[in-house]
Amino acid sequence: MLIYGFTPTYAAGISIMAVIVASWLTPHKMGFSAIMEALALGARNMVMTGVLLCTVGLIVNVIATTGIGNTFSLMITQWANGSLIIAIALIALALAFFLITPWSNAVHLVAAVIFIAFFIFNLKQTPQENNFA
């Protein structure tokens, strides 16, 4: 439905109705109480997704506002001295260091936001300006 231009909310609503109708074609038909119970369970589970999305937005905004991503990107570019292999090795080393932290799941996001700036910065340049050609 998204391909045809419908909004995600409309597509989700139609999908929920399609699942309910599809359950009526099986031996385990959903009644009114089962539908309400499923909707309540979905609402409870969405709380964690909402908190996660708010946290991701906050982290990405802080990194973008403070310029940490660009700073690390420029540092890696200088340390690599024109070698893409060295640059990727430096990024892998930094990611390995980040993974030893107790909150490694959140670090994956932060590392992705920081180090993707390196590749974006270097891919925007022309091959003549870019030493990684």
C-alpha positions in Angstrom: 0.0 0.0 0.0 2.9 2.3 0.7 4.0 1.8 -2.9 0.7 3.2 -4.1 1.1 6.4 -2.1 -1.0 5.6 1.0 0.3 6.9 4.4 1.9 4.4 6.8 -0.9 4.9 9.3 -3.6 4.1 6.7 -1.6 1.1 5.5 -1.3 -0.2 9.1 -5.0 0.2 9.7 -6.0 -1.6 6.6 -3.4 -4.3 7.4 -4.9 -4.8 10.9 -8.4 -5.1 9.3 -7.0 -7.6 6.8 -5.6 -9.8 9.5 -8.9 -9.8 11.4 -10.8 -10.7 8.3 -8.2 -13.4 7.5 -8.7 -14.9 11.0 -12.4 -15.4 10.1 -11.3 -17.8 7.4 -9.5 -20.0 9.8 -10.7 -22.3 12.7 -9.5 -19.7 15.2 -11.8 -16.8 14.5 -11.2 -13.5 16.3 -14.2 -12.3 18.3 -14.7 -8.8 19.7 -12.8 -9.6 22.9 -9.8 -11.1 21.0 -9.6 -8.1 18.8 -9.7 -5.7 21.7 -7.1 -7.8 23.5 -4.8 -7.8 20.5 -5.1 -4.0 20.0 -4.3 -3.4 23.7 -1.3 -5.7 23.5 -0.1 -3.8 20.4 -0.5 -0.5 22.2 1.5 -1.7 25.2 4.3 -3.0 22.9 4.4 0.3 21.0 5.5 2.2 24.1 9.0 0.7 23.9 9.2 1.5 20.2 8.2 5.1 20.8 10.8 5.5 23.6 13.5 3.9 21.3 12.6 6.3 18.4 12.7 9.3 20.7 16.1 8.2 22.0 17.5 7.7 18.5 16.2 11.1 17.4 17.9 12.7 20.4 21.2 11.0 19.9 21.3 11.8 16.2 20.3 15.4 16.8 23.0 15.8 19.5 25.7 14.4 17.2 24.6 16.5 14.3 24.3 19.7 16.4 27.6 19.4 18.1 29.5 18.4 15.0 31.1 15.2 16.5 30.4 13.2 13.4 32.2 15.7 11.2 35.1 16.0 13.7 35.6 12.2 13.7 35.3 12.1 9.9 38.0 14.7 9.5 40.2 12.9 12.0 40.0 9.6 10.2 40.6 11.3 6.9 43.8 12.9 8.2 45.0 9.8 10.0 44.4 7.6 7.0 46.5 9.9 4.8 44.8 8.9 1.6 44.4 5.2 2.1 40.9 3.8 2.1 42.1 0.5 3.6 43.6 2.4 6.6 40.5 4.4 7.0 38.3 1.3 7.1 40.7 -0.3 9.6 40.5 2.8 11.8 36.7 2.7 11.7 36.8 -1.0 12.5 39.2 -0.4 15.4 36.9 2.3 16.8 33.9 0.1 16.5 35.7 -2.8 18.2 36.5 -0.4 21.1 32.9 0.8 21.2 31.7 -2.8 21.4 33.4 -3.5 24.7 31.2 -1.0 26.5 28.3 -2.4 28.6 25.7 -0.5 26.5 26.8 -1.8 23.1 23.4 -1.7 21.5 23.2 2.0 21.8 26.8 2.4 20.7 25.9 0.7 17.3 23.6 3.6 16.6 26.1 6.3 17.7 28.9 4.7 15.7 26.8 4.4 12.6 25.8 8.1 12.8 29.4 9.2 13.5 31.2 7.1 10.9 28.7 7.4 8.1 29.7 11.0 8.0 33.2 9.9 7.0 31.9 8.1 3.9 29.5 10.9 3.0 32.2 13.5 3.3 34.5 11.5 1.1 31.9 10.5 -1.5 30.8 14.1 -2.0 34.2 15.1 -3.2 35.3 14.6 -6.8 37.9 11.9 -7.5 40.5 14.7 -8.0 39.8 16.1 -4.5 39.5 12.7 -2.9 42.6 10.8 -2.1 40.6 7.6 -1.8 40.2 7.1 -5.6 
